[in-house]
């Protein structure tokens, strides 16, 4: 089948199934964090499979990246769009989490830690994340830098070839890690994208298949990408501490099958208002749920001696409401504000350039 340029293949109608999958992934991660450790002891069970919810987020990020690329004319457009999408909501949730941390554990708060966290790259400043859930943000950020590099050097059309090369290099890097243990430890700790890149690549390939681009070739590459993701289970990813290799292999396979069903229009039954709502606020919910939610759950169960089940329900409803407020009053308005500012600035510069050329 003939290759079609990704910039010319915009999915006009919004792929609602992605929002539903985001909603499901968010629920998985929230339930995972709320049902392990001491809460798991109170409940008598743990939803440990929820740790794999981040895998869905990574696959979705790979899938939708071309939707972003298709709307940009030059690499600064991509940079601004990603900044507008990620940072305003993150800064708001970081501020709220810091306030709560100052109340419960003031010794953990410092100006250095807060400022380092504002970059989303606190590990590069030898500072801990203010909320442990933030580790995935740097994974996403480095993936976007990878895409940005392809845009800058004009190689975005070769993204499949480059993605295959990266996947192979990552597998080889881990396969021969015994020859450079120090560098291996440093790289996997600082650049966790190495543990998850195949999932982003699977998302990219699913997008291309949905657009009719080299369906057979990309289908084979998806299988290879899935195998690479399975191989990486015990190479540094965090799922290895909560699910067995076989369990993770099965879950990753299910996720890939679900994506395949989605691109062929077989997941329409997921397009229900509750899931779509959760998908809409999923980013804010992810940012706000762990530290703040666990402290609220502790207050309800330990201090007020409320049964774990109603306490769990109250906590989930509370963090969902906070996420909704951040989405409505910060994430969406700030995104629009930054994009409109950049659009007007770009148009103004373009008009000024046109006038200068006309005068010459």
N, C-alpha and C positions, 0 to 999 in steps of 0.2 A: 504494500500500500504506500502511496506517495506521502512523503513527509510534508506536514503543513506547519507553517511558521506559527509558534505559540502566540505571538503578538496579534495575529489576525484571527485567532480562534477564541474569542471571548465567550464564556458561557453567559448568555444574556439573562436567562432567568436564574434567580438565586437558588442555589442548591440547598433546599431546606433541610434535606437529610443530614447535611453537615452540622447544622445548628442542633438538630436532634441528637446526633452523635456526641457533639460537644456537651450537651446537657447530660447525657448518660455518663460520659467520662467524668464530668464534674461530680456527679452523684457517687460514682465509684471511689474517687479520691477522697471525698468528704467522709463517706462511710468507713473507708480504710482508716483514716486518721482518728476517727471517733470511736472505733471498736477494737483497737489494739491496746496492748499493755494493761494498765489498771482498769480501763473501761471494759476491756475484753473479759477480765476476771469478774466484773460485776454482771456483764451480760451472759457470760457462759459460752460465748462464741466470738469469733473474730472474722471480719470480712477482709481477709488478707489478700484476696485476689484484686481488691481495689487498687493495690499499688501499681497495677498495670494500666490503670486509667490514663497515665501520662503517655503511654505508648500511642493511644488514640490521638491525643493532642499533637504528638509529633507527626503522625501520619497526616492529620488534617493540615498542619502547617505546610508540609511538603505539597499537598494537593492544591491548596489555595494560593501558593506563591505565584503561580502564573496569572492568577486573577489580579494580583498586585502589579506584576510586571507588565501586563497588557495595558495598564492604565498610565504607565510612565513613559516619557519621551527621552529622558536622560537619567543617569544614575542619581543625581541629587533629588529627583522626584521620589525615587524609591527610598532614599534615606529619610526624607521628611515624612513620607507616609508611614514608615515603620516607627519613627519617633512619635508621631502623633497617635499611633495605635497603642504603643506600649507604655510610654513614660508618664503621661498625666495621671492615668488611673493608678499606676504603680506608685507614684509619689504620694498620692492621697492615701492609699492603703498602707504604705510604709509609715506615713505620719501617724495614722490611727494605731497601727501595731506598736509603734514606738511609744506612744502615749500609754497604751495598756501595759507594755513592758516596764515602763518607768514606775507604774503603780505596783506591779507584782514583783519585779526583779530589777530594781533601779541600778544595781551594780553591773548589769549587762549593757547599760546604755552609756554611750560616749559619743562625743561629736565626731571622732574619727570613724567609729563604726557606722554612725548614721550617714555621714557624707560618702563613705565607701559604698554603702548600700544604695545610695541614690544613683550610682552609676550602673547598677545591676551586675557589677563585676567586683564585688567585695573581696572575692578570693584572691584577686590580683593585687589587693592592697593588704593581704594577710589579715583580713577581718572576717568574722563569721556573719552569715546572713541573719538579719533581724528576725526573719521567720524562715524555718528550715525548708518550707515549701518553695522558697525563692530559687532553689538550685536549678530548677528547670528553665528559669528565665535566661540564664547565661547560655544554656544549651541552645535555646531559640535564637538568642542574640548572635552567637557565633555562626549558626546556620545562616542568618541574614547577612552577616559579613561575608560568608562564602558566596552567597548569591550576588552581593554587591561587587565582590571582586570579579565575578564573571561578567557582570554588566560593564564595569570599568574597562576591562580588557577586550570587550566585544565578543565574548565566547558563550553567551547565553544560548545560542542555537546549538551549541555542542554540550549542553548540560547533561545529556544522557551518557555520552562518552566520558565526560569528566566525572560524573557520578559513579560510573562503573569503575573507573580508575581509583577513585577515592575509596570505594568499598573494598576493592582488592587490597589496596595499600593498608587499610585499617585491619583487615583480617591478617595480613602478613605481619603487621606491627605487633599484634597480640600473639600470633603463633610463634614468633621468635623473641618474645619479651624476655626470656631467660638470659639473653645475651646482653641486655642493657636494663637491668632491674631498676636502677636509679632513675634513668630517663623515663622509663615506662611508668613508674609511680608518679613522677612529676606531671607527665603529660596527661595521664588519665584523671588526675586530681584537678588540674587546671583547665583541661579542655574535655569536659564530659560529653561533648558532641561525638567524640570518638566511639563512645559506647552506644550511641543511638542513631548515628547517621543513616544506617540502612532503612530505618523507619521513615525518615524524611524522604529518602530516595524512593521508597515504595509509593508514598503519596504523590510524588512527582510523576512516576510512571503511570499510576492510576489516572491522573489528570490527562496525560497524553493519550491513554487508551480511550478515555471518554470522548476525547476530541478526534478519535479516529486515526491517530498517528502511530504507524508501525505497530499495529495491534499484536501480531504474533511475536515479534521480537521483544516488545516491551512486556508481554505476558511472561515470556521465559525469564526476562530480567527480574520481574517481580518475585518469581519463585527463588531465584538466586539471592535476591535481597532478603527474602524471608529466611532463607537458610543462614545468611550472614547474621541477621538479627538473633536467630536462635544460638548461633555460635558465641555471640557476645554476651549471652545471659550470665555466664560465670566469669566474665572478664572485667568486671568493675561496675556493672549496672546495679541499681539498688533493689531491683526485684529479686535478685538472688538471695536476699536475706529474708524473704517472706514467702516465696513460692519455690517449688522444686523445679529443676530444669524441664522435666517432662510436662509439668503443669504450665510453665511459661511457654513452652513450644506449642502446646495445644491452644493456649489463649492467643498467642500471636497468629497462629493459623486461622483461628476464628475471626480475629480482627481483619485479616486480609480477605477472608471469604465475605465478611460483612461489607467491606469496601467494594468488592467485586459486585455484590448484589446491589449496592448503592448506585454505582455508575451505570448499571443496566436498568435502573428505575424500579427495583424490587423492594425498596425500603420506604415507600410512601406511607405505610401504616405507622411509621414513627413520627410523622408530622402532626403531632398533637400539641395543643397549646402549652401544657405544662413543660414538656421537653423543649419546645422552641423557646419558651421563656427562660428556662435554665441555660439553654445554649447561648442566648443573648447576653446573659449576665455571667457566663461561665468564667471569663477572665477575672472579673472582680471577685467572684465567689472563690476562685482558687487563691487569689491574693490575700483574702481576708479570713479564710475559714480556719486555718490551722492554729496559730498561736491564740488569737482572740477567742475562737470557738472552744478550744480545749480549756482555757481559763474559765470561761463561762460554765462549761460542763463540770469543771471541778467545784466551782461555787455551788452549783445546784445539787450535786451529789454528795460532796464532802461537808460543806458548811451548812447547807440547808436540808441535807438528808432527804432529798427528793429521789424517788425511784428512778433508776437509770433510763427507763424507757420514756417517760414523760420529759425527763431532763434532756434526753437526746432529741426529742421532737422540738422542744423549746429552743435548744441551741441551733438546730438546723434552720428553723424558721427565722431566728434572729439574724444569723449570718446571711441568709438569703435576702432578708430585708435590707441589711446594710449594703450588700452587694448591689441590690436594685437601686438604692439611693446613689451609690457611687457611679453606677452605670448611667443613671438618668441625669445627674447633676454635675458630673465631672467627666466621665469617659466620653460620652457622646458630644457634649458641648465643646470640650477641649479639642477633641479630634477635628470637629468642624471648624473651630476657630483657627487652629494651626494650618489646616489645609487651605482655608479661604485666604488667610494671610499670605501663605506661600503662593497661592494662585494669583492674587492681586500683585504681589511683588514681582513674580515672573512676568506677568502681562505688562506691568509698568516698565520693566527692564526691556522687554521686547519692543514696546512702543518707542522707548527712548532710542533703542538701537536703530529702529526703522527711520526715525526722524534724522538721526545722525547720518545714515546712509543717503537719505534724500537730499541732505544739505551738501554732500560731497560732490 
